[in-house]
Amino acid sequence: MTPRHHVADRSSRPRHGREVRSHGVLRGVALVTVALLAFGVSSAAAVTLTLQNNIKHVDVSALVPTISTTPTLADPTDPNAGQAINILLLGSDSREGVNGEIGGDAGGMRSDTAIVLHISADRTRVEAVSIPRDSLVKIPACNMTNGSTTKAQSSAMFNSAFANGWDHGGDMASAAACAINTVQVNTGVSINHFVVVDFAGFQKMIDTIGGVTMCIPTDMTDDMTGLDLKAGRQTLNGEVALEFARARHVSGTDGSDITRIAHQQQLLAAVVQEVLSKNVLTNAGELIGFASAVSSSLTMDPGLTLSTLTGMAYGLKGISGANITFMTIPWGPAPSDKNRVAWTPEATTIWANMAADRPIVPDETPAPVATPTSGSTAPGTTTAPPAPNPTTTKQAGKDAMSADDLTSNQTCAA
């Protein structure tokens, strides 16, 4: 039985176990993936100035050796051409200002979920692997900007890395650096950049593109987030889209964070397709408004500049939804605690493939089979591969699925 990931004993740790949580999985990928596309279609001075003034940069290079402070200049071709890029996307659980009005008042800052976004060296693939917040992993000793060092932990929830950094270092650099180091220690994947996003920026982004259209298979309500959707094709505004992204107490689901990740990936795919199907990327006015909404919610390392983003976007200009893959790292109930999760052996293969810049899930299509020569058959003649055996329908939030799959695998009410 799939474990539930929100249990009563968390009430003793109020800063780590809020009833209403932010989820950077959706916000991070949506903002960065779409931002890459947006930045690549225009070099207008107005856009550049707007974005440069909006984005906040945090230097973690002294705490994470793989992160560079030196931006790469774009020319407008991809400045990192021929190099794979890995970006850690985190969601800020800050409740300051407008974010507190959206998510409720709470102290401190947390990041409950994360994604490792991989951009292949040949720019033909974008892969986003979600890490459940309750994954039990090794947390390394982390250096803080104030000179202190946290203690290493042999087994702790993944989201505690960001929390420990914030609590001991008191700033975003310490929090992000500890999360990055934790990813690298547990995956073997070298992180080149990081991006942190917040509640308000996500809502504004959705509203800027006029909402996002989704197929809702059945009625959905969640008293914890306020979600109340009827079955059918619906256009979600920013507020409702955020409720959908955060919802997990929906009737007919197990109430786990894994279920919520599935909702987030479906919504993210819909956001990407919404932007690609409209004139957002070709209309200067629409582009400036959208890019401003995206960038106003971002905090990133100094090496991830507008020129770097523009270059990556230029390299990705021909990518389609079929080549943007989403999945959650393979997991199972943790032997030590059924309310936590542990990565399965398959996770090792996923991370190894990403580190080597191979597709995280190799193409399983059988190769043509050579047949023996006979009669007039030419030597080396191949026959069509055998018909594949029927497979179980893929599950959003679990199996590797493309953006196109995520937006077409549901039957929508008329």
Sequence and secondary structure as in RCSB ss.txt:
>XXXX:A:sequence
MTPRHHVADRSSRPRHGREVRSHGVLRGVALVTVALLAFGVSSAAAVTLTLQNNIKHVDVSALVPTISTTPTLAD
PTDPNAGQAINILLLGSDSREGVNGEIGGDAGGMRSDTAIVLHISADRTRVEAVSIPRDSLVKIPACNMTNGSTT
KAQSSAMFNSAFANGWDHGGDMASAAACAINTVQVNTGVSINHFVVVDFAGFQKMIDTIGGVTMCIPTDMTDDMT
GLDLKAGRQTLNGEVALEFARARHVSGTDGSDITRIAHQQQLLAAVVQEVLSKNVLTNAGELIGFASAVSSSLTM
DPGLTLSTLTGMAYGLKGISGANITFMTIPWGPAPSDKNRVAWTPEATTIWANMAADRPIVPDETPAPVATPTSG
STAPGTTTAPPAPNPTTTKQAGKDAMSADDLTSNQTCAA
>XXXX:A:secstr
    S  GGGGGSTTT  SS   HHHHHHHHHHHHHHHHTT   HHHHHHHHHH EE   TTT TT  S     S
SS TTTT  EEEEEEE    STHHHHHH   SS     EEEEEE TTSS EEEEEE TTBEEEE   B TTS B 
  EEEEETTHHHHHHHHHH SHHHHHHHHHHHHHHHH     EEEEE HHHHHHHHHHTT EEEEE S EEETTT
TEEE SEEEEE HHHHHHHHH    TTS   HHHHHHHHHHHHHHHHHHHHHSSTTT HHHHHHHHHHHHTT EE
 TTS HHHHHHHHHHTTT  GGGEEEEE  EEEETTEEEEEEE HHHHHHHHHHHTTS SS       EE    T
T  TT EE            TTTS EEHHHHHHSS    
